[in-house]
Amino acid sequence: MAELYLIRHGKTYGNTLGRYIGTTDEELCEEGREALKRLKAGRDFAAARPDVVYASPLKRCVQTAEILFPEIPVKLVPDLRECDFGAFENKNYKELSGNTAYQAWIDSGGTLPFPGGESREAFQERCRKGFMEVLEDIRGRGGQTCAALVVHGGTIMSILSAYLSPEKSGGGENFYRWQVKNGEGFRVRIQETDKGGIRLYEISHIGPDSGVSA
């Protein structure tokens, strides 16, 4: 059984303004870098000892991986990048106030496709494909690998809502339940099912105060 750390990238300038940052290739801001250093220095973060690190190719994820795991080469997985927010990209709710398409998206509970961008279904399918690529690589290493995925909030939500065991997920898909702040994430274990699929188990939160905590 492999152990897996799912970590959202550190904060960018756009994140500080509450903007929808998807395809925009922002670097970490200084606040984000300092927060990651505090996370790494937490007393329990020493438990995170991955053999391999996978990341979205966007700068904010690569830089986060380099700060948290400087000794480990990063393997880029393009399908784990953030959602394309289309017309909402690099804007926040104040800037979109009065936008009828944005109001319709809000009223739908976030289920409508982003105008000019991805639908949630297409985004989740892409994330699942990227996750399968990671699992194939882990299997090639013998299956007992401890791995870290340094990705985006939406990517983490897509993976957990798809593969978390029913008793942990609440009995079905719950996409927004797994929202996580910048520089935080989850620790899980991967187990093969009898039917050849996979399930994720034993979820713990990774946060800045105590590093890794239940």
N, C-alpha and C positions, 0 to 999 in steps of 0.2 A: 504494500500500500504506500503510495507516495504522499508526502506532505506538501502543501501548497500555500504560499502567501500571496494574497491578492491585495495589491497596494495601489491606491490612487496617487497620481503625481502630486507634487507640491504646488503651492499657489503661484499663479501668474498675475500680471497686472490686471488682465481682463477679469480674472476671478475676483480680485479685490473690489471690482465695480459691479459684480453680479451679472456679468455678461454671459451669453451663450457662446462658449468657446469650443468649437468643434474642429473644423478644418484649419482654422487660424493657427499657424505654427509659432506660438508664443514661447519664449524662454521663461524660466522661473524668475520671479521677482526676488528681491533681497529678503523680503519677509518670508517668502516660501523657502528659500535656501536655509535661513536661520531656523525655521520650524523643523525642517528635516534633520538638521544637526542635533536639535534637542531630542527628536524622536530616536535617533541613532544612539544618543547618549543615555537613554532611559535604561533603568536597571534590568528590565526584562527583554530588551531588544536583542540581547546576545543570543536569545533562543532562535532568532532568525539566522540560520546558517545554511543558506541554499547552496546546492551544488551547481546550479545553473540559473541564470536570470533571463527572462524573456520580457520584451517591452514593445509597446507601440513605437513606431518610428518617429513620432512627433517629438520635438526638442524637449518639451516639458517632462516627458516620460524618460527619455534617455538621460537627461540631466539628473532626474530624481534617482534613477538606478545607479548612476555614477557616484552620487553622494552617499547613498545607503550601502552600496555593495561595490566599493572601488576596486577590490581585488578580483572581481569576477567579470569576464567578458559578457557583453550583452548581446543576446540573439534577438533580432528585430522580427516582429510578426505583423505585417501590414494590416491584416484583417482585424487586429485588435485595436485599431485606431478609433477615435471618438466618432460619434454620429455627425453627419453633415446636416447642420441646422438650416441650410438654405437661406431664405430671406431674413431669418432671425439671427443669423451668424453675427457675432461680435456686437450684439445689442443686448440691453437689459430690459426689464419689464417697464421701466419708466419711459425708455425710448420707444417702446412698442405700444405704449398706451394709446388707445384710439385706433389701432390697427385692427381691422375687422377679421383678418385672417388669424391674427394672434389670439384674439378673443375667442374665435371658433376653436382654436387648438386648446386653449385653456378649458373651455366648456366641455370639450371631449375627454377631459382627464388625461391629456397628453397622448391620445391614441391616433389622432389624425396625422397624416404625413406632413413633414415640414415643407412649406411652399418652396419649390425649387431645390429641395434637399431629399433626405431619406425618409422613408416610413419607419415606424418603430419595428415593424415585422422584418423589413429588409435589414435593418441595423442589427437586430438580434440574431438573425440568421447568419450574417457575416461574422459576428462575434463568436457564434457557436463553431463556425468553420475554422476560425483562428484558434479557438481553444482545442479543437480536435487536432490541429497541426502541432500544438504544444504537447498534447497527450501522446501523439505518435512518437515525438522526439523523446519523451520520458520513457515510453515503452522500449525504445531502442537503447536506453541506458540501463535497462534491467528492471524498470518499474518501481524501484525503491528510492528514487531520487527525491530530494527535498528541493523544490523549485520556488522561485518568486516570479510573479507577473506584475510588472510595473506598468499600469495602464490608466484608464480613465474611469470616472464614476459610472458612466453609462455602460461601459464594458463590463465592469464588475457586476452591476445589476443584471445585465443580460446573462452572464454565466451562472450566477447564483439562482436566479429565478428559473433557469432551465434545468439545472442539474442537482440542486440541493435536495437532500432526502425529504420526503413528504412531512415527516414529523418535525423537521427543522423549518421547512418553508411554510408551514401552516396548512398543508394539504392542497397545494396547488401553486400556480404561478402567482407571484406577488412582486412585481417589478420594482415598485417604488419603496418597498420595505427595506431594500438593501442600499439605499442612498448612503453615501459616506463622505466625510469632509476631506479636503485636500490633505495629503500626507497621512491618511488613515486607511484602514482596510480590514481584512479578515484572514484568519488562518483556518484552513480546512484540510481534510484528508480525502484522498481519492480512492474509491474502491470499485473494482469491476463487478458488474452484476452477472447473475446466472445467464442472462439472455445476451451477453456480450456488450452491454452498454456500460455506463459509469454513473456513480452517485457520489455526491460530496457530503461529508459528515463532519461532526465534531467542530462546529464553527466557534471561533473565538474572535473577539474584537482586537484590532491593533490600533492603539491610540498614542498620542504624544505624551501623556502624563506618566503612564506606567509601562510604556513599550508594548508588551503583549499582555492582555488581560482577558479574563473570562467575561 
